[in-house]
Structures are given as structure tokens and as C-alpha cells.
Amino acid sequence: KATSNGNKHVFFAFPPEDNYEGTGVFSHLIKLKYEQWAKRKDDDRNNNSSVEKPMFYRGTVPEQYIVRPWYAPGRELIVFRDVDVLHSTPDVQYRTSIMRFG
């Protein structure tokens, strides 16, 4: 659902085996202290203009700030706003499918 503060994104994921519980299925997340908006060509977040260029973080994040969401049956979804977190591929991927909506 779109909000005035950004869009919510949903990750829907499945591991390669039944009854798996653990990490590696979802992307890793880092909670940001402040919202980070991509700069649009016309600097207007409320219209659909394209983003000037992607934003990438090229540093090292201390381990204590990395969230590795726990997967378990019944916990196949995570929901977040892109402006609130950085997300990246897990250190070790253990999934057959991940779908992103939003």
C-alpha cells in the first residue's frame, strides 16, 4: 500500500526444503536512522518521474546492525519500506524462490 512516506515492499520467499527454519531465505536488512529517498530528476517524490541514478552503499557495516530475518513455516513474508532499510543478498542463500512486490 502506498503511503505519503513511501511504498511498502513485500518479500515472499521459500527455501529448498519443507519445514526449514533459519536464515538465508530472505535478504539481509540494515535499518537506517533516517529515511533515504532517491533523488528524482525533477526532485519531486510525488510524481512518477524516473530516478536519476540508483543509490548504492559501498562501505562496511558493523555486524551488530545487520538483521538476518528468520524464516519458518508460516513466516514466508516480510514487509518494509525501501526508504527505511538497505537490503542485500544473504551471505549464504538458501532459497528456491523470492518474489518482491511493491
Stockholm file with secondary structure:
# STOCKHOLM 1.0

chainA/1-102         KATSNGNKHVFFAFPPEDNYEGTGVFSHLIKLKYEQWAKRKDDDRNNNSSVEKPMFYRGTVPEQYIVRPWYAPGRELIVFRDVDVLHSTPDVQYRTSIMRFG
#=GR chainA/1-102 SS CEETTEEEEEEEEECSSTTCCBSSSSCEEEECSSCCCCCBTTSCTTSCCCBSSCCCCCSCCCGGGEECCCBCTTCCEEEEETTTEEEECCSSCCCSEEEEEC
#=GC SS_cons         CEETTEEEEEEEEECSSTTCCBSSSSCEEEECSSCCCCCBTTSCTTSCCCBSSCCCCCSCCCGGGEECCCBCTTCCEEEEETTTEEEECCSSCCCSEEEEEC
//
